Amino acid sequence: MTKTVSINEVQTQLPGLLALANEGDEIIIEENGEPLAKVLPIEKPKQQKTRTAGLGKGTMWMSDDFNDELPDEFWGFDKEL
Protein backbone atom coordinates (compact mmCIF):
# COMPACT_ATOMS: atom_id res chain seq x y z
CA MET A 1 0.00 0.00 0.00
CA THR A 2 1.20 3.53 -0.71
CA LYS A 3 0.59 6.36 1.73
CA THR A 4 1.11 10.02 0.82
CA VAL A 5 1.98 12.46 3.59
CA SER A 6 3.03 16.09 3.72
CA ILE A 7 6.46 17.09 4.93
CA ASN A 8 4.89 18.57 8.08
CA GLU A 9 3.26 15.24 8.89
CA VAL A 10 6.59 13.45 8.50
CA GLN A 11 8.13 15.62 11.19
CA THR A 12 5.43 14.72 13.67
CA GLN A 13 4.66 11.11 12.65
CA LEU A 14 8.08 9.70 11.73
CA PRO A 15 8.02 6.69 14.08
CA GLY A 16 4.60 5.62 12.81
CA LEU A 17 5.60 6.11 9.17
CA LEU A 18 8.73 4.04 9.68
CA ALA A 19 6.60 1.31 11.23
CA LEU A 20 4.42 1.33 8.10
CA ALA A 21 7.51 1.05 5.90
CA ASN A 22 8.73 -1.83 8.05
CA GLU A 23 5.44 -3.61 7.33
CA GLY A 24 6.01 -3.22 3.58
CA ASP A 25 4.17 0.03 2.76
CA GLU A 26 5.63 2.78 0.57
CA ILE A 27 5.46 6.34 1.88
CA ILE A 28 5.54 9.31 -0.51
CA ILE A 29 6.54 12.60 1.09
CA GLU A 30 5.21 15.71 -0.60
CA GLU A 31 5.57 19.44 -0.15
CA ASN A 32 2.93 21.83 -1.48
CA GLY A 33 1.26 18.95 -3.29
CA GLU A 34 4.45 17.96 -5.18
CA PRO A 35 6.12 14.60 -4.47
CA LEU A 36 9.51 15.08 -2.84
CA ALA A 37 10.70 11.64 -1.79
CA LYS A 38 9.64 8.06 -1.48
CA VAL A 39 10.38 5.89 1.55
CA LEU A 40 10.51 2.22 0.60
CA PRO A 41 10.87 -0.82 2.80
CA ILE A 42 14.23 -2.53 2.57
CA GLU A 43 13.98 -6.04 1.25
CA LYS A 44 15.25 -8.42 3.85
CA PRO A 45 17.92 -10.80 2.56
CA LYS A 46 16.80 -14.32 1.90
CA GLN A 47 18.04 -17.00 4.23
CA GLN A 48 21.28 -18.33 2.82
CA LYS A 49 21.55 -22.05 2.44
CA THR A 50 24.51 -23.70 4.07
CA ARG A 51 27.27 -24.62 1.68
CA THR A 52 28.34 -28.22 1.33
CA ALA A 53 31.93 -28.93 0.32
CA GLY A 54 32.49 -31.35 -2.54
CA LEU A 55 29.25 -30.84 -4.46
CA GLY A 56 31.14 -29.75 -7.59
CA LYS A 57 33.63 -32.61 -7.49
CA GLY A 58 34.37 -33.89 -10.97
CA THR A 59 32.78 -30.90 -12.74
CA MET A 60 35.98 -28.85 -13.10
CA TRP A 61 39.21 -29.58 -14.86
CA MET A 62 42.67 -28.06 -14.68
CA SER A 63 45.48 -28.61 -17.18
CA ASP A 64 48.56 -30.47 -15.93
CA ASP A 65 50.77 -27.57 -17.06
CA PHE A 66 48.65 -24.93 -15.29
CA ASN A 67 51.52 -23.73 -13.10
CA ASP A 68 54.26 -23.96 -15.77
CA GLU A 69 56.12 -20.91 -17.00
CA LEU A 70 54.42 -19.07 -19.87
CA PRO A 71 56.15 -19.14 -23.28
CA ASP A 72 58.09 -16.07 -24.46
CA GLU A 73 55.54 -15.51 -27.24
CA PHE A 74 52.93 -14.81 -24.62
CA TRP A 75 54.87 -11.82 -23.29
CA GLY A 76 55.67 -10.44 -26.75
CA PHE A 77 59.42 -10.14 -26.18
CA ASP A 78 62.48 -12.27 -25.52
CA LYS A 79 63.34 -12.80 -21.88
CA GLU A 80 67.02 -12.21 -22.44
CA LEU A 81 67.38 -8.44 -22.72
Gaussian input, Z-matrix of N, CA and C with variables (Angstrom, degrees):
# hf/3-21g

backbone

0 1
 N
 C     1     B1
 C     2     B2     1     A1
 N     3     B3     2     A2     1     D1
 C     4     B4     3     A3     2     D2
 C     5     B5     4     A4     3     D3
 N     6     B6     5     A5     4     D4
 C     7     B7     6     A6     5     D5
 C     8     B8     7     A7     6     D6
 N     9     B9     8     A8     7     D7
 C    10    B10     9     A9     8     D8
 C    11    B11    10    A10     9     D9
 N    12    B12    11    A11    10    D10
 C    13    B13    12    A12    11    D11
 C    14    B14    13    A13    12    D12
 N    15    B15    14    A14    13    D13
 C    16    B16    15    A15    14    D14
 C    17    B17    16    A16    15    D15
 N    18    B18    17    A17    16    D16
 C    19    B19    18    A18    17    D17
 C    20    B20    19    A19    18    D18
 N    21    B21    20    A20    19    D19
 C    22    B22    21    A21    20    D20
 C    23    B23    22    A22    21    D21
 N    24    B24    23    A23    22    D22
 C    25    B25    24    A24    23    D23
 C    26    B26    25    A25    24    D24
 N    27    B27    26    A26    25    D25
 C    28    B28    27    A27    26    D26
 C    29    B29    28    A28    27    D27
 N    30    B30    29    A29    28    D28
 C    31    B31    30    A30    29    D29
 C    32    B32    31    A31    30    D30
 N    33    B33    32    A32    31    D31
 C    34    B34    33    A33    32    D32
 C    35    B35    34    A34    33    D33
 N    36    B36    35    A35    34    D34
 C    37    B37    36    A36    35    D35
 C    38    B38    37    A37    36    D36
 N    39    B39    38    A38    37    D37
 C    40    B40    39    A39    38    D38
 C    41    B41    40    A40    39    D39
 N    42    B42    41    A41    40    D40
 C    43    B43    42    A42    41    D41
 C    44    B44    43    A43    42    D42
 N    45    B45    44    A44    43    D43
 C    46    B46    45    A45    44    D44
 C    47    B47    46    A46    45    D45
 N    48    B48    47    A47    46    D46
 C    49    B49    48    A48    47    D47
 C    50    B50    49    A49    48    D48
 N    51    B51    50    A50    49    D49
 C    52    B52    51    A51    50    D50
 C    53    B53    52    A52    51    D51
 N    54    B54    53    A53    52    D52
 C    55    B55    54    A54    53    D53
 C    56    B56    55    A55    54    D54
 N    57    B57    56    A56    55    D55
 C    58    B58    57    A57    56    D56
 C    59    B59    58    A58    57    D57
 N    60    B60    59    A59    58    D58
 C    61    B61    60    A60    59    D59
 C    62    B62    61    A61    60    D60
 N    63    B63    62    A62    61    D61
 C    64    B64    63    A63    62    D62
 C    65    B65    64    A64    63    D63
 N    66    B66    65    A65    64    D64
 C    67    B67    66    A66    65    D65
 C    68    B68    67    A67    66    D66
 N    69    B69    68    A68    67    D67
 C    70    B70    69    A69    68    D68
 C    71    B71    70    A70    69    D69
 N    72    B72    71    A71    70    D70
 C    73    B73    72    A72    71    D71
 C    74    B74    73    A73    72    D72
 N    75    B75    74    A74    73    D73
 C    76    B76    75    A75    74    D74
 C    77    B77    76    A76    75    D75
 N    78    B78    77    A77    76    D76
 C    79    B79    78    A78    77    D77
 C    80    B80    79    A79    78    D78
 N    81    B81    80    A80    79    D79
 C    82    B82    81    A81    80    D80
 C    83    B83    82    A82    81    D81
 N    84    B84    83    A83    82    D82
 C    85    B85    84    A84    83    D83
 C    86    B86    85    A85    84    D84
 N    87    B87    86    A86    85    D85
 C    88    B88    87    A87    86    D86
 C    89    B89    88    A88    87    D87
 N    90    B90    89    A89    88    D88
 C    91    B91    90    A90    89    D89
 C    92    B92    91    A91    90    D90
 N    93    B93    92    A92    91    D91
 C    94    B94    93    A93    92    D92
 C    95    B95    94    A94    93    D93
 N    96    B96    95    A95    94    D94
 C    97    B97    96    A96    95    D95
 C    98    B98    97    A97    96    D96
 N    99    B99    98    A98    97    D97
 C   100   B100    99    A99    98    D98
 C   101   B101   100   A100    99    D99
 N   102   B102   101   A101   100   D100
 C   103   B103   102   A102   101   D101
 C   104   B104   103   A103   102   D102
 N   105   B105   104   A104   103   D103
 C   106   B106   105   A105   104   D104
 C   107   B107   106   A106   105   D105
 N   108   B108   107   A107   106   D106
 C   109   B109   108   A108   107   D107
 C   110   B110   109   A109   108   D108
 N   111   B111   110   A110   109   D109
 C   112   B112   111   A111   110   D110
 C   113   B113   112   A112   111   D111
 N   114   B114   113   A113   112   D112
 C   115   B115   114   A114   113   D113
 C   116   B116   115   A115   114   D114
 N   117   B117   116   A116   115   D115
 C   118   B118   117   A117   116   D116
 C   119   B119   118   A118   117   D117
 N   120   B120   119   A119   118   D118
 C   121   B121   120   A120   119   D119
 C   122   B122   121   A121   120   D120
 N   123   B123   122   A122   121   D121
 C   124   B124   123   A123   122   D122
 C   125   B125   124   A124   123   D123
 N   126   B126   125   A125   124   D124
 C   127   B127   126   A126   125   D125
 C   128   B128   127   A127   126   D126
 N   129   B129   128   A128   127   D127
 C   130   B130   129   A129   128   D128
 C   131   B131   130   A130   129   D129
 N   132   B132   131   A131   130   D130
 C   133   B133   132   A132   131   D131
 C   134   B134   133   A133   132   D132
 N   135   B135   134   A134   133   D133
 C   136   B136   135   A135   134   D134
 C   137   B137   136   A136   135   D135
 N   138   B138   137   A137   136   D136
 C   139   B139   138   A138   137   D137
 C   140   B140   139   A139   138   D138
 N   141   B141   140   A140   139   D139
 C   142   B142   141   A141   140   D140
 C   143   B143   142   A142   141   D141
 N   144   B144   143   A143   142   D142
 C   145   B145   144   A144   143   D143
 C   146   B146   145   A145   144   D144
 N   147   B147   146   A146   145   D145
 C   148   B148   147   A147   146   D146
 C   149   B149   148   A148   147   D147
 N   150   B150   149   A149   148   D148
 C   151   B151   150   A150   149   D149
 C   152   B152   151   A151   150   D150
 N   153   B153   152   A152   151   D151
 C   154   B154   153   A153   152   D152
 C   155   B155   154   A154   153   D153
 N   156   B156   155   A155   154   D154
 C   157   B157   156   A156   155   D155
 C   158   B158   157   A157   156   D156
 N   159   B159   158   A158   157   D157
 C   160   B160   159   A159   158   D158
 C   161   B161   160   A160   159   D159
 N   162   B162   161   A161   160   D160
 C   163   B163   162   A162   161   D161
 C   164   B164   163   A163   162   D162
 N   165   B165   164   A164   163   D163
 C   166   B166   165   A165   164   D164
 C   167   B167   166   A166   165   D165
 N   168   B168   167   A167   166   D166
 C   169   B169   168   A168   167   D167
 C   170   B170   169   A169   168   D168
 N   171   B171   170   A170   169   D169
 C   172   B172   171   A171   170   D170
 C   173   B173   172   A172   171   D171
 N   174   B174   173   A173   172   D172
 C   175   B175   174   A174   173   D173
 C   176   B176   175   A175   174   D174
 N   177   B177   176   A176   175   D175
 C   178   B178   177   A177   176   D176
 C   179   B179   178   A178   177   D177
 N   180   B180   179   A179   178   D178
 C   181   B181   180   A180   179   D179
 C   182   B182   181   A181   180   D180
 N   183   B183   182   A182   181   D181
 C   184   B184   183   A183   182   D182
 C   185   B185   184   A184   183   D183
 N   186   B186   185   A185   184   D184
 C   187   B187   186   A186   185   D185
 C   188   B188   187   A187   186   D186
 N   189   B189   188   A188   187   D187
 C   190   B190   189   A189   188   D188
 C   191   B191   190   A190   189   D189
 N   192   B192   191   A191   190   D190
 C   193   B193   192   A192   191   D191
 C   194   B194   193   A193   192   D192
 N   195   B195   194   A194   193   D193
 C   196   B196   195   A195   194   D194
 C   197   B197   196   A196   195   D195
 N   198   B198   197   A197   196   D196
 C   199   B199   198   A198   197   D197
 C   200   B200   199   A199   198   D198
 N   201   B201   200   A200   199   D199
 C   202   B202   201   A201   200   D200
 C   203   B203   202   A202   201   D201
 N   204   B204   203   A203   202   D202
 C   205   B205   204   A204   203   D203
 C   206   B206   205   A205   204   D204
 N   207   B207   206   A206   205   D205
 C   208   B208   207   A207   206   D206
 C   209   B209   208   A208   207   D207
 N   210   B210   209   A209   208   D208
 C   211   B211   210   A210   209   D209
 C   212   B212   211   A211   210   D210
 N   213   B213   212   A212   211   D211
 C   214   B214   213   A213   212   D212
 C   215   B215   214   A214   213   D213
 N   216   B216   215   A215   214   D214
 C   217   B217   216   A216   215   D215
 C   218   B218   217   A217   216   D216
 N   219   B219   218   A218   217   D217
 C   220   B220   219   A219   218   D218
 C   221   B221   220   A220   219   D219
 N   222   B222   221   A221   220   D220
 C   223   B223   222   A222   221   D221
 C   224   B224   223   A223   222   D222
 N   225   B225   224   A224   223   D223
 C   226   B226   225   A225   224   D224
 C   227   B227   226   A226   225   D225
 N   228   B228   227   A227   226   D226
 C   229   B229   228   A228   227   D227
 C   230   B230   229   A229   228   D228
 N   231   B231   230   A230   229   D229
 C   232   B232   231   A231   230   D230
 C   233   B233   232   A232   231   D231
 N   234   B234   233   A233   232   D232
 C   235   B235   234   A234   233   D233
 C   236   B236   235   A235   234   D234
 N   237   B237   236   A236   235   D235
 C   238   B238   237   A237   236   D236
 C   239   B239   238   A238   237   D237
 N   240   B240   239   A239   238   D238
 C   241   B241   240   A240   239   D239
 C   242   B242   241   A241   240   D240

   B1=1.4517
   B2=1.5235
   B3=1.3019
   B4=1.4578
   B5=1.5109
   B6=1.3329
   B7=1.4624
   B8=1.5217
   B9=1.3228
   B10=1.4595
   B11=1.5244
   B12=1.3290
   B13=1.4716
   B14=1.5155
   B15=1.3195
   B16=1.4641
   B17=1.5224
   B18=1.3115
   B19=1.4597
   B20=1.5261
   B21=1.3376
   B22=1.4720
   B23=1.5293
   B24=1.3246
   B25=1.4596
   B26=1.5255
   B27=1.3118
   B28=1.4663
   B29=1.5187
   B30=1.3135
   B31=1.4608
   B32=1.5210
   B33=1.3046
   B34=1.4626
   B35=1.5261
   B36=1.3402
   B37=1.4633
   B38=1.5309
   B39=1.3130
   B40=1.4522
   B41=1.5333
   B42=1.3165
   B43=1.4664
   B44=1.5323
   B45=1.3184
   B46=1.4585
   B47=1.5219
   B48=1.3375
   B49=1.4609
   B50=1.5320
   B51=1.3154
   B52=1.4583
   B53=1.5204
   B54=1.3197
   B55=1.4630
   B56=1.5237
   B57=1.3316
   B58=1.4645
   B59=1.5314
   B60=1.3239
   B61=1.4605
   B62=1.5262
   B63=1.3093
   B64=1.4653
   B65=1.5254
   B66=1.3159
   B67=1.4575
   B68=1.5316
   B69=1.3437
   B70=1.4519
   B71=1.5112
   B72=1.3323
   B73=1.4642
   B74=1.5336
   B75=1.3373
   B76=1.4586
   B77=1.5169
   B78=1.3216
   B79=1.4655
   B80=1.5311
   B81=1.3211
   B82=1.4638
   B83=1.5198
   B84=1.3214
   B85=1.4657
   B86=1.5230
   B87=1.3303
   B88=1.4632
   B89=1.5190
   B90=1.3210
   B91=1.4648
   B92=1.5123
   B93=1.3144
   B94=1.4623
   B95=1.5297
   B96=1.3024
   B97=1.4535
   B98=1.5206
   B99=1.3430
   B100=1.4685
   B101=1.5321
   B102=1.3252
   B103=1.4589
   B104=1.5228
   B105=1.3158
   B106=1.4559
   B107=1.5208
   B108=1.3240
   B109=1.4617
   B110=1.5177
   B111=1.3246
   B112=1.4554
   B113=1.5293
   B114=1.3056
   B115=1.4664
   B116=1.5217
   B117=1.3339
   B118=1.4489
   B119=1.5238
   B120=1.3142
   B121=1.4617
   B122=1.5252
   B123=1.3029
   B124=1.4563
   B125=1.5180
   B126=1.3271
   B127=1.4551
   B128=1.5212
   B129=1.2876
   B130=1.4531
   B131=1.5261
   B132=1.3381
   B133=1.4652
   B134=1.5192
   B135=1.3237
   B136=1.4520
   B137=1.5232
   B138=1.3038
   B139=1.4546
   B140=1.5217
   B141=1.3201
   B142=1.4487
   B143=1.5225
   B144=1.3120
   B145=1.4505
   B146=1.5209
   B147=1.3015
   B148=1.4561
   B149=1.5208
   B150=1.3061
   B151=1.4503
   B152=1.5213
   B153=1.3108
   B154=1.4476
   B155=1.5217
   B156=1.3248
   B157=1.4597
   B158=1.5230
   B159=1.3260
   B160=1.4566
   B161=1.5128
   B162=1.3232
   B163=1.4553
   B164=1.5265
   B165=1.3374
   B166=1.4610
   B167=1.5202
   B168=1.3048
   B169=1.4622
   B170=1.5292
   B171=1.3408
   B172=1.4533
   B173=1.5189
   B174=1.3312
   B175=1.4648
   B176=1.5223
   B177=1.3415
   B178=1.4587
   B179=1.5192
   B180=1.3395
   B181=1.4345
   B182=1.5097
   B183=1.3316
   B184=1.4541
   B185=1.5247
   B186=1.3155
   B187=1.4563
   B188=1.5236
   B189=1.3394
   B190=1.4641
   B191=1.5214
   B192=1.3472
   B193=1.4619
   B194=1.5383
   B195=1.3127
   B196=1.4706
   B197=1.5228
   B198=1.3184
   B199=1.4596
   B200=1.5286
   B201=1.3285
   B202=1.4672
   B203=1.5203
   B204=1.3298
   B205=1.4605
   B206=1.5324
   B207=1.3230
   B208=1.4619
   B209=1.5263
   B210=1.3303
   B211=1.4700
   B212=1.5318
   B213=1.3417
   B214=1.4725
   B215=1.5241
   B216=1.3347
   B217=1.4573
   B218=1.5300
   B219=1.3014
   B220=1.4652
   B221=1.5242
   B222=1.3239
   B223=1.4638
   B224=1.5203
   B225=1.3325
   B226=1.4578
   B227=1.5233
   B228=1.3214
   B229=1.4637
   B230=1.5126
   B231=1.3296
   B232=1.4743
   B233=1.5135
   B234=1.3154
   B235=1.4576
   B236=1.5230
   B237=1.3182
   B238=1.4523
   B239=1.5237
   B240=1.3070
   B241=1.4679
   B242=1.4965
   A1=108.41
   A2=116.74
   A3=122.23
   A4=109.30
   A5=115.83
   A6=121.16
   A7=107.30
   A8=116.74
   A9=122.23
   A10=108.63
   A11=115.38
   A12=120.31
   A13=108.97
   A14=115.54
   A15=119.94
   A16=108.80
   A17=115.39
   A18=120.51
   A19=111.24
   A20=116.65
   A21=120.16
   A22=110.80
   A23=116.39
   A24=120.00
   A25=111.31
   A26=116.69
   A27=120.48
   A28=110.07
   A29=116.04
   A30=119.94
   A31=112.07
   A32=117.23
   A33=119.59
   A34=113.11
   A35=118.03
   A36=120.99
   A37=113.25
   A38=118.68
   A39=121.33
   A40=113.65
   A41=120.10
   A42=118.46
   A43=112.89
   A44=116.99
   A45=120.26
   A46=112.26
   A47=116.47
   A48=120.27
   A49=111.12
   A50=116.28
   A51=119.22
   A52=111.23
   A53=117.23
   A54=120.55
   A55=110.19
   A56=117.31
   A57=120.69
   A58=111.09
   A59=116.25
   A60=120.11
   A61=110.38
   A62=116.59
   A63=121.24
   A64=111.07
   A65=117.43
   A66=122.11
   A67=111.92
   A68=117.24
   A69=120.32
   A70=115.03
   A71=118.51
   A72=121.00
   A73=111.12
   A74=115.86
   A75=122.16
   A76=108.20
   A77=116.68
   A78=121.23
   A79=107.81
   A80=116.44
   A81=122.01
   A82=107.41
   A83=115.49
   A84=121.09
   A85=107.67
   A86=115.39
   A87=118.90
   A88=110.35
   A89=113.94
   A90=121.38
   A91=107.02
   A92=116.57
   A93=123.27
   A94=111.31
   A95=116.59
   A96=121.61
   A97=115.27
   A98=118.22
   A99=122.52
   A100=109.62
   A101=118.39
   A102=120.46
   A103=111.46
   A104=116.01
   A105=122.73
   A106=111.94
   A107=115.53
   A108=120.24
   A109=109.28
   A110=113.76
   A111=119.78
   A112=107.66
   A113=116.06
   A114=121.64
   A115=106.41
   A116=115.60
   A117=121.25
   A118=110.11
   A119=116.48
   A120=117.92
   A121=109.84
   A122=116.12
   A123=120.93
   A124=107.84
   A125=114.98
   A126=118.62
   A127=108.65
   A128=115.05
   A129=119.42
   A130=108.50
   A131=116.78
   A132=118.60
   A133=111.19
   A134=114.18
   A135=119.04
   A136=109.02
   A137=114.93
   A138=120.55
   A139=108.89
   A140=116.74
   A141=119.58
   A142=109.95
   A143=114.07
   A144=118.82
   A145=108.33
   A146=116.33
   A147=118.99
   A148=108.93
   A149=115.20
   A150=120.78
   A151=109.46
   A152=115.49
   A153=121.19
   A154=108.40
   A155=116.28
   A156=120.90
   A157=110.26
   A158=115.54
   A159=121.01
   A160=115.30
   A161=119.22
   A162=120.18
   A163=112.64
   A164=117.65
   A165=120.78
   A166=112.89
   A167=117.64
   A168=121.00
   A169=110.13
   A170=114.47
   A171=120.26
   A172=114.03
   A173=118.35
   A174=120.48
   A175=112.24
   A176=117.52
   A177=120.75
   A178=109.59
   A179=114.10
   A180=120.39
   A181=107.95
   A182=115.90
   A183=120.48
   A184=108.33
   A185=116.83
   A186=122.52
   A187=110.26
   A188=115.90
   A189=120.35
   A190=111.91
   A191=117.42
   A192=120.32
   A193=112.18
   A194=117.12
   A195=122.30
   A196=112.39
   A197=117.48
   A198=122.05
   A199=112.40
   A200=118.47
   A201=121.36
   A202=110.17
   A203=114.26
   A204=120.08
   A205=109.62
   A206=116.84
   A207=121.47
   A208=110.13
   A209=117.97
   A210=120.06
   A211=111.03
   A212=115.43
   A213=120.73
   A214=111.77
   A215=117.50
   A216=120.90
   A217=111.45
   A218=115.22
   A219=118.83
   A220=110.97
   A221=116.38
   A222=121.33
   A223=112.63
   A224=117.94
   A225=120.35
   A226=113.94
   A227=117.17
   A228=120.85
   A229=108.45
   A230=115.25
   A231=120.18
   A232=108.75
   A233=116.14
   A234=119.61
   A235=111.74
   A236=116.11
   A237=119.67
   A238=109.14
   A239=116.76
   A240=121.69
   A241=110.88
   D1=145.00
   D2=178.05
   D3=-109.50
   D4=133.63
   D5=178.64
   D6=-121.32
   D7=133.26
   D8=178.52
   D9=-107.07
   D10=128.76
   D11=-179.54
   D12=-133.90
   D13=154.08
   D14=177.06
   D15=-81.47
   D16=162.53
   D17=-179.25
   D18=-62.24
   D19=-32.05
   D20=178.21
   D21=-67.07
   D22=-38.30
   D23=178.50
   D24=-66.39
   D25=-34.88
   D26=179.85
   D27=-60.85
   D28=-41.74
   D29=-177.85
   D30=-64.30
   D31=-30.38
   D32=-177.91
   D33=-97.80
   D34=-21.46
   D35=-173.48
   D36=-118.79
   D37=21.45
   D38=-174.31
   D39=-54.56
   D40=-47.98
   D41=-179.52
   D42=-58.75
   D43=-41.09
   D44=179.37
   D45=-67.83
   D46=-38.45
   D47=178.66
   D48=-67.19
   D49=-38.76
   D50=176.91
   D51=-66.01
   D52=-34.46
   D53=176.16
   D54=-64.48
   D55=-39.63
   D56=176.79
   D57=-63.31
   D58=-42.53
   D59=178.31
   D60=-63.59
   D61=-38.00
   D62=178.65
   D63=-63.87
   D64=-27.79
   D65=178.73
   D66=-84.81
   D67=-4.85
   D68=176.35
   D69=111.43
   D70=-0.82
   D71=-179.79
   D72=-81.16
   D73=152.05
   D74=173.06
   D75=-98.61
   D76=138.36
   D77=178.81
   D78=-117.97
   D79=125.05
   D80=176.11
   D81=-103.82
   D82=124.38
   D83=179.49
   D84=-99.39
   D85=129.72
   D86=-178.78
   D87=-127.27
   D88=157.00
   D89=176.36
   D90=-133.48
   D91=124.90
   D92=-177.62
   D93=55.31
   D94=39.00
   D95=177.21
   D96=79.57
   D97=-1.12
   D98=-179.80
   D99=-105.00
   D100=129.96
   D101=177.64
   D102=-60.95
   D103=133.42
   D104=-178.44
   D105=-109.37
   D106=-44.93
   D107=-174.95
   D108=-154.67
   D109=162.09
   D110=177.39
   D111=-127.80
   D112=129.36
   D113=176.52
   D114=-102.22
   D115=120.13
   D116=-177.98
   D117=-115.00
   D118=148.05
   D119=175.10
   D120=-69.71
   D121=145.62
   D122=176.93
   D123=-83.89
   D124=130.98
   D125=178.70
   D126=-70.81
   D127=128.26
   D128=179.56
   D129=-76.31
   D130=138.85
   D131=-179.00
   D132=-64.48
   D133=145.00
   D134=178.90
   D135=-71.65
   D136=151.51
   D137=179.06
   D138=-62.42
   D139=124.69
   D140=179.49
   D141=-79.09
   D142=138.67
   D143=176.61
   D144=-77.33
   D145=150.54
   D146=177.24
   D147=-73.11
   D148=144.35
   D149=-178.67
   D150=-88.09
   D151=142.00
   D152=179.20
   D153=-116.88
   D154=121.25
   D155=-179.66
   D156=-68.25
   D157=142.74
   D158=174.07
   D159=92.09
   D160=0.12
   D161=-179.15
   D162=-66.70
   D163=-28.40
   D164=-178.28
   D165=-94.87
   D166=10.19
   D167=-176.74
   D168=-58.57
   D169=129.92
   D170=178.78
   D171=87.47
   D172=-3.16
   D173=-178.83
   D174=-97.26
   D175=-12.36
   D176=179.87
   D177=-117.09
   D178=158.72
   D179=-176.26
   D180=-142.33
   D181=141.93
   D182=178.07
   D183=-132.06
   D184=133.76
   D185=-179.33
   D186=-62.21
   D187=147.78
   D188=179.31
   D189=-65.11
   D190=-27.54
   D191=-178.90
   D192=-97.26
   D193=22.48
   D194=-177.18
   D195=-52.46
   D196=-42.26
   D197=-173.37
   D198=-96.72
   D199=7.51
   D200=179.75
   D201=-73.65
   D202=160.97
   D203=178.58
   D204=-66.35
   D205=143.14
   D206=179.36
   D207=-75.59
   D208=147.64
   D209=179.66
   D210=-68.96
   D211=156.58
   D212=-179.04
   D213=-58.59
   D214=-32.97
   D215=-178.91
   D216=-61.53
   D217=-29.31
   D218=179.36
   D219=-62.84
   D220=-41.31
   D221=-176.34
   D222=-80.31
   D223=-19.59
   D224=176.68
   D225=84.29
   D226=11.56
   D227=176.44
   D228=-156.02
   D229=164.40
   D230=176.71
   D231=-79.22
   D232=144.80
   D233=-179.41
   D234=-68.80
   D235=-35.78
   D236=-177.11
   D237=-81.02
   D238=103.49
   D239=178.92
   D240=-109.78

